[in-house]
Amino acid sequence: MIKDIFNLKAKEFYIGFLMVSIIIFGYIYSIMPTLEETFQKKLINLTVESIEDLSENVIDHILSFTGNEDLVDSIVKNRELLQKTEKLLAILITKHTKYVYIVFKKGKTYRYLVDGSREDKAIPGEIFEPLRSDIWDEVLETGKPRIIMQSGIDIIGFTYLKPIIQNNKVKAILAIDYSAKTIKEIKEIINTTKILIEGILVTSFVFLNIIIYGAIKNIYLRKKAYIDNLTKTYNRNYLEDMASLLNPASYHVALIDLDDFKKINDTYGHDVGDLVLKKIAETIKSSVRKDEDIVIRYGGEEFLVLIKAGRKDKKASINAAERLLRDIRNRKIDINGEEISVTASIGLNIYTERSHSIYDAIKKSDIALYQAKANGKNRIEIYSEKRADQSGYITIGEIQRFLEEKRFICHYQPIVDLHTNKTSHFEALVRFIDEDGNIIYPNKFIPVIENTFLYSRLTKSVIEYNRNILKKHKDLKISINLSPSDLFTDAIIKLLEEVAVQDKLSDRLILEIIENESITSYEKMQNALLRLKSFGYKIGIDDFGSGYSNFIYLITLDVDFLKIDANIIKSIHKDRISYIVTETINNFCKKTDIKTIAEYVENEDIYRMVKSLGIDYGQGYYFSRPVPLEEILKQE
């Protein structure tokens, strides 16, 4: 009897719980689109605030170049001033703001004045046809900034228009094209929540249906995660997950890059650009074998084609690449009655049997693609081992042998506290040693092994090498370099955990993350850095300002120090732009409690300059060249 009453109350409670759950989760589900839109608006506002501050500073410096002379006339007539302005605009270039330019209006026609973009640069005086001329006209008339939104699947994109006012008159407009994928955390949280709510709602009705539904949904999402939303080709998630299963000897690799694609976006807008990508993707898919070849959207306008082939199929793969080039060239795309076409450059690797991984094979295709671009575009270049050897790089086989035989050492360069002029710590810089005792420097082997298993193996070897040194010498403090790919390698994270937990060395081993284009997932990177910081490590960003810097994501990464790139520091004492960039970075770091290190302090002039700016630490030949450990120990 008691059991029956208990069961009855349990059923009533269960029914009530389900009804309340349905109402709550139904409400949450209904507001998901609004929640997503709110997150996106906040992201745009944060980005605009960051751009606003930097652009205002850049405009002030541009106007200081011209003084009281007319801005447009001065830049048009003075080539040196044009080049200075281009360099200054480059400050605004980030991972997501690739295109920055100044436009002026002459009569009824808009024309480029200065283009600070690093690729597909417009010629000064070239006609510029804005997509929304009414908004551009409004900026000229009112002197107030405006934003032109660009819509796209999974894309936040906009053009920020900032008037350049001289003598109370708008002389030109500074335009910054911003385009970035929606923050993954937002998408993942919202998608996961949607799926969870759907599951709960279905479970409320039939338990069996939720099992079936969950299984179908899981398969669907797994497939969706591998498909690029725009082009319906595979994406890089597919490549990352399948890389270990892809035997490079079974495929020939073609890397395709659409030529001058920026001009399409500038002329017709990002919507048309997306349409062109979609149509070209259809062309590529129709040109390859559906069940054998693999098409991957590798980058913005880059496609990767893995051509199923064997050692004897080289001619067939060359024919396939030629067919791809021809079909892309011949594809006519209708844009409101106007037919446009594009060309492509292709890097082809038909010697993949010599590659140790699919990434190694792709890297060689990328080298060939670079040659195709350099040789005039709209062509195919086939990777050649002989051409690669002429660069002076050592081979992958030699690198593998050096690692197996432990033929490497680290030299150490001091990092000096500029407030006390005392050494703070030493950066470990790896070198290989050949059979004759000659030292081989990183520029001869790092480019060869990037994105290969050997790079991770080298990183682990360097960690172990310095782990042993720190155990022996209790007063030493050392920093080592890690690439973003190292942060995503479980074996490296586990090794660093052992060094911290077992050896208690995390307070004397500093980690410098190399800041480059391979930072493709700030979410993963942030998670990895948070884990390392929980072990007690200090984290820094190396080579900041080398071309892909992003101040917004720098804040989210919560780093302890930032090392300003040598290419900026080396000219700080004789180039005003370098000085302004350094000053801007240093001021930003002061406000966010991030320590700064100046690389390439080569002489007293540079030393005095960085010290006067209040930079915290310096590194360079002015203090010491990288030296063997024995020399450091002698000095102590």
MONOR-V386404 format. One record per helix or strand. SS is the DSSP state (a for helix, b for strand). FROM is the first residue (numbers start at 1). LEN is the number of residues. If there is no record, write none. Layout:
# MONOR-V386404
SS & FROM & LEN
SS & FROM & LEN
This chain:
# MONOR-V386404
a & 2 & 29
a & 32 & 35
a & 71 & 7
a & 79 & 14
b & 99 & 8
b & 109 & 7
b & 127 & 2
a & 133 & 10
b & 146 & 5
b & 155 & 12
b & 169 & 13
a & 184 & 22
a & 207 & 19
b & 227 & 1
b & 234 & 1
a & 236 & 10
a & 248 & 3
b & 251 & 8
a & 261 & 8
a & 270 & 18
b & 294 & 4
b & 302 & 7
a & 311 & 20
b & 333 & 3
b & 338 & 3
b & 344 & 6
a & 352 & 3
a & 358 & 17
b & 380 & 3
a & 385 & 5
a & 396 & 9
b & 408 & 10
b & 422 & 12
b & 439 & 2
a & 442 & 3
a & 446 & 4
a & 453 & 20
b & 478 & 5
a & 484 & 4
a & 490 & 12
b & 509 & 6
a & 522 & 13
b & 539 & 6
a & 551 & 7
b & 561 & 4
a & 566 & 4
a & 576 & 16
b & 595 & 4
a & 604 & 9
b & 617 & 2
b & 627 & 1
a & 629 & 7
